[in-house]
Amino acid sequence: MLPMLLAIVPTLYHYSNNVEKLILSNLLRMLVFNVLLVIIFYFFIATFNNFQAVRTANVTSVFLVFFNIYGLGYRYLISVDVIRIKHYTFLPLILMLAIYTILPITKLKNSVLVNVWKNLVLIVGVLVIYNIINIVPAEIKRWNSEKTINFLDTQGELSIDKDSPDIYYIIFDEFAGFQAMREYWHYKEVDGFVSFLKDRGFFVAEESHGSSTDTLHQMATRLNYQEYPLGREYFQTYFNDIADNRVMHYLKSQGYTTVVFDETKMGYPSSKSIRADYLYEYGSASIPQSSMKDDRFYFDEFGELVMENTMFYAFSEKYKKNNPLVGQHSNMIYFTVDNIAAKEISSPKFVYVHLLLPHAPFMFNRNGDITDNDHFTNWNYYIDNYIFSIKIAEEMINKILSEASSENPPVIIIQSDHSAQNHLAHQEHREILQNYPEEFKTLIMYALYMPGYDYTNLRQDINPTNTFQVVFNYLFDTNLIPSK
């Protein structure tokens, strides 16, 4: 029992800290792996202890401590940078320390071992219960979560107009504002993308800021054109109000077909599916599956978070290589590009796109080729993903405009939720941007294509919360009052 409890504590701890954005399948997958692993360890060690239960339990528990802190110790030594360290030298050292720690334990009297076992069971049991106590209420809340927003028909009932324009709302996650690219990255070529937008009739706001760097908070705010409180305790509210949002609710009442291409579940597995007539989600059966091989066990993102504190961290290159999740991300992007303006879907239609691009993992070079996985959490490779994102954005816009009727042009809104957050990841090859200005974290991309509208009415620092108030007031005379 003791080794089993000790084996699941790290998994429960990490899950409790991320319970709002994970789902039980993430937890169960790792718990099964923990149980199988500890059974292997226990019976292997038991063979050297004549299958004495208490002695084997204590020895296995000590080994599990070393097993579970390996990654922490390795990354700490890397960060202090005092000595040169590699897995092929550090892993044998930790294994030797574990053995030398275990040997004295094997010589203790049974009465002492029983007392140690009892105390450890109590301590570890408390840790398990503590984490479960943190998890259960969140799961119950998720299970019983109900929609809190009440949609108001402030616009009244309008007749369905088949000549209403198609509306495209495209979000590039973590796409930095143009001034940030010029000043911090010194990427002057971003002006070519700005010119591309303006030449096609877009209004480009260079000074627009989101109100936070939280994706869920920003998308709930914009899709419901109202401000929300900020904090992880509001995740369920965000999930609910994104899934059944005001924008799509109103457009459905006006006869629009709703189409969603959404990668949110890649970062937030517990997010709810958006209610739409056509829904294409990351990892769903509606998206062509990756051609990458899936012939072995692999860890999802949560699994990697747990494993990278353990001795498995020494072999991370093996279990990360050709991870199907990477292929699904790539497939989602190209599937969206190919189908964003599909004529098979009747108009008027509202198409909502949310791609985790140039968001981490920074897996693309500027040409769209997959890079080495040690780049995935290194912010120095953000710029390559950014340049690739520009190419995807241009391809989407060209496809939409080429498929659209010149007599009834579409409305296109292209934004980012926030800029580069510059968060430090838990993986080994993690590097952040040095001296990255705090104000750049909320500086977003904001471009609006709405033929016939007088762009002089728009400010360069337009609040993205007001986006659909501006659009609806122009298209449908809704007289919505913009937020300040």
N, C-alpha and C positions, 0 to 999 in steps of 0.2 A: 504493500500500500504506500509506503513512504516514497520509494522511487517514482511510483506512478503520480503521486501528488506533486512531487518536485518537478517532474517532467512537464506537467501541464501548467504550472504557475506562470512561466514566461509568456506562453500563448494567451492565457486568460488576462494577464496584465496588459499586453499590447492590444488585445481586443477591447478591453474595458476602456482604454484610452482613445480608441477610435470607433467606439460602438455606434456613433451616430451615422457614420458613412459606410459601415460594413454590414454584411448580412450573416446570418447564422451559418450558412454553408461555408463561408470563409473560416469560421471558427471550427466547425465540425471536421473539415478537411484536415486542419492542422492537429486537432486533438487525436484523430485516428492515427495520424503519422506519429505523434508523440507516444501513444500507447504501444504501437508496434515497435518503435525504436527502443523504448525502455524494456520491453519484453526481451528483445535481442540482447541488450546490455546485461540484463539481470541473469539470464540463463548462461551467458558466456562467463560472467564473473562467478556464478554459482559453481561452475565446474572446478574452479580453483579454491573453493571454500567448502568442499564436500557437501554442497547443497544445504548448508546451515542457513536457515531463512533470515534470522535477525542480522547475522554477520554479513550476509550477502546484501541485504537491504541497505545497511550502513555504508558498505563499500561502494555499492552502485550509486548511492546518493552523493557521496563525495566525488565520484567520477563525474556525475551529472553537473555538479557545481562547476568543475573545470570545463566540462563540455559547453556549458551555457554562457560562460564569461569569456570564452576564447576570442570572439569577435570584438568585444568591448576592449579587451586588453590589447589586441592587435592594432585597432584604430587609435587607441590612446598613444601607443608608442610611435605610430606613424605621425600623429599630430605634434608630439613634443620634438620629434626629429633629432634625437640625441644619437641614436645608433641606426645603422642600416638594417632594415628588417624585411624578411621575406617569409612567405608561408612555409616554404620547405625547410626553413631553420626554426621558425617559431613553433610550428605544430609539434615537432618531436620534443622540443624543450618543454612545452606544456604537458605533453603526455608523460614525460619523465617526472615532472613535478607532481603530477597526479599520482603516479605509481609510488613515489617516495612518501607522499602524504598518506596513501592507502596502507602501505606496509605496516606502520605501527598500529593501525586500527585492527588489522587481522590478528594481532597478538594480545589484544585486550581480553579480559575475562568476560564470560557471557553475561554476568550480572551487570557489568558496566555497559556493555553493548545494548542490553535491554533498556537501561535507563536513558542512554543516548537516543535510542530509537524512539522511546516514548516522548521525550522532549522535542525531538525533531518533528514527529508526527503532529504534535500539538502546534508547533510554530508554523510549519508548512500548511497544516490544515486551516489555521486562521487566515493565512495569506490567500488560500484558495477561496475560502468563504467570503473574505473581504472583496475579492475581485468579482465573485458571482453576485454579491449584493449590489455592486456597481453596474453589473450587466443586466440583471433581471428587470429592474424598473425601466431601463431604456428600451428593452425589448417589448415589455408590456405597453409602454407608451407608443411604440411604433405600431404594435398590433392594433391598438385601440385608437390610433390617431384619426382624427376627423378634420375635415376642412374647416378652417376658421374664418376664411374670408367670405363675405357675402357680396356677390356681384350685384351691382346696382344698375338698373336700366336707365341711367341718366340720359341716354341718347334717345330714348323712345324707340318705338318699332318703325323701322324704315323698310320700304319695299325693296325686294331683291332686284339688283341691277346687274344683269349679266355683262354689262359693259364696264363694270368696275375693274380697275387694273389689278393684275397679279401683284402681290406684295412678297418680297423676299427679305427675310431678316437673318443675316449671316454673322455669326459670332466666331471670331478667331481667339481662342483662349490664350491669355497671357501675351498678347501681341502689343509690344511697346509703342507708345505714341511716336510720331515722326521726329519731334524735336529731341526726344531721348536718343534716337538713333543717330542723329547728327552730332549731338554734343557729347554723349558718353562713348558710343561705339565709333564715332567719326565715320559713319557709313553714309557718305554723301549721296550714294546711288539711290537712297530711299526717295530722293526728289524725282527720280524717274517714275516711281510708283504714284507719287502725288500727281505728277503730270498726266500719267495714264488715267487717273480718276477724273481729273478736271477736264481733260480733253473729251471725255465721254459724257460730260455734263453733270458730274457729281459736285456737290458742295462738300468741302473738306474742312472740318473743324480741327485746328491745330492745338487748341488749348483745352480740350474737353477732358475732364477728370471724372472717374467713378468715385463713389462715396466710400469705397472700401476695396480691399484686395481679396475679398472672399467671393468666389464664383457664385455660390448658391445665393448669397445675399444680393449680389448684383443682378442676377437673372430674375429672381423673385421681384425685385424692385422695378426692373424695366418692363417685364411682361405684365405687370399689374399697375404700372405707372403710379406708384406710391412708395414712400419710404418705409423701410422695415428696420426694427432694432437689429443690432449686430451681435452675434455670439453663437457658439456651438449649441447652446440650449434651444436655439430657434431652428435647428436643422429640419425638424419635422414640419414646421410651418413653411419653410422654404420649399421642401419637397412637395408638400400638398399644393402650394400656390403656384408652383411652376407647372406641375402636372395638370392642373385645372386653372389656367390663368385667364386674366381678364381680357387680354388681347385676343386670344383665340375664341374665347367665349363670345365676345362681341362680333368678331368677323363671321363666326358660324351663324349668328343670328341674321347676318346680312347676306347669307347664301354662299359664303366662301367654302371651298374645299380646303382642309388643313392637311399639310404634309410636314413631317418632322424627320430630320436626319440628326441624331443626337448621340454624342459620345460621352455624355455625363457619367454613365455607368462604368466607364473605364476608371475614373477617379473616385466615384461614389457608388459602389455596388448597391447600396441601400436606397438610392434615389428611385422615385416612382416614375413609371412610364407616363409620358405626356399623352393626354387624351387627344387623339388626332384621327382623321380618316385614313391616313397612310402613315405608318410609323416604322422607321428604320433605325434601329438602335445598335450601338456597339455590341458585338458578340452575339446578336440575335440570328435566328435561322434565316431571316430575310436578307442578310448580307452574305455574299459568297465567302465561303470559309477559306482560310489561309492554305496555301499549298505547302507550307512549311511542315516538316515531319513532326508528328506528335506520337512517337512510339515509345515514350518513357514517362515516368512521373515527372512533373514539373511543378514549381511553386507559383501561386498567384502572387500579386504584389504584397498581400498581407503575409503570405508564407515566407517571402523573401525577407520581410521585415523581421520576422521571428528567427529565421535561420541565420541571418547575418550577424547574430550575436553568438552563434555556436561554432563548433569546430567545422561544421559544414561550410563555413565562410571560406575556408581554405580551398574549397572546390566550387566556388560560386561561378567561375567561368564556365564550368561544365553544365550546371543546372540552369544557367541563364541563356546559354547559347541556343539559338534557334527557338526561343520560347514562342509558342504559338500566339501569345498575347501581342507580341510585336507585329506579327503578320496580320492580326485582326485590326490593329490600329491603321496599318498601311492600307488594308483592303477597304476600311471604312472611308478613308479619305478619297480614294479613287472611285469608289462606288458613288459617293456623294457628287463628285465632279461630273461623273457620267450621267447621273440621273436627276440633277437638281432642276433642270428645265424640261423634264419629260412631258411631251405633248399628250401622252396618253391620259394624263390627269386633267380633268375638266377645269376650266376657268370660270369665274375668278377663283384663284387659289392663294392661300397664304403658306409660304414655304419657310420653315424655321430650321436653320442649320447651326449646330454647335459642335465645332471640331476642336479637339485638344491639340491645337497647333498654333504657335510653336511651343506650346507647353511641353514640359518634360514628360516622357523620356526624350532627350535630345538625340533621336535615333536617325535623323536624316542629315545628309550633307546638302549643300546648296543646290545640287542637281537632283535631289530626291532619292539618292542611293542610301541604303542602310549602312550605318557606320558601326564601329566596334562598340560593344556594350559598355566598355569603360568610359565612353563619352556620355552615356545616358543621363548621368546626374552631375555632369561637369558644366557649369554655367558658361565656360569659355566657348562651348559649342552651341550656345543659344543662337548666336548670330547666323550660323548656317541654317538652322531650322527656320529662322525668321525670313531669310532670303528665299528658302523653299516655300514658305507660307505665302509670300508675295506672288510667286508664280502660280500657286494654287488659286489665290484670290483673283488674279487676272484671268485665269482660265475659266473660272466660274462666271465672272462678269461677262466675258466675251460670249460664253455659251448662252447665258440668259438673254443678252441683248440680241444675239443672232437668231434666237428662236422666237423672240417677241414680235408682236405686230407693231408696225410703225404707226398705225392709227390708234392703238391703245397700248402705249408703252408701260412697262411695269414700274413699280416703286422698288428700289433696292436700298436697304439699310445694311451697311457693313460696319461692324464695331468689334472692339475687344472688350472683354469683361473687366480686365485690369491689365496692367503692364507686367513686366518681369518682376516677380516677387523676390527673387534672389534668396530663396530659402535653402538652408543647408540640409541636404538629404542624409540618410543614414548609411548609405553605401560607402565602400572604400574610396572609389574614384570620385569623390565629391569635392568640388571647388566652387566657391562663390565669387561673384564679381567684387572687385576691390573698389572702395570709395564710390559705391553706387548711390546716387542721391535719393533720399527718401521720397521726395516729391515726384520722382519719375515712376514710382510703383503704382500710382493711380492714373498716370497720364495715358489715355487710351487712344486707339484709332477710332475715328468717327467720320464716316462719309455717307452722304445721303443723295440718292438719285430720285428726284421727283419732278419730272417734266411739267412745266407750267407754273411751278411754285416760285415765288420771289425769294431767292436765297438771301437777299439783303435783310430779311426779317430775322435771320438766324445769327447768333453770336458765335464767335470763335471758341468761347468757353461754355458752349451749350451743355446743359445738364442732361446726361443720357436718360435720366428718368423721364424726361419730357418727350422722348422720341415719338411715341405713339400718340401722344396728345397733339403734337404738331401734325403728324400724318393724318390722323382721324379728323382733326378740325378742317384740314384742307380737302380731304376726299369726301367726307360725309357731313360736314357742317355740324360737328358735334358740340362745339363751344366748350370743350374741356379746358379747365384752368390749369396752366403749367405749374409745376412745383417751383419753388424758389431755388 
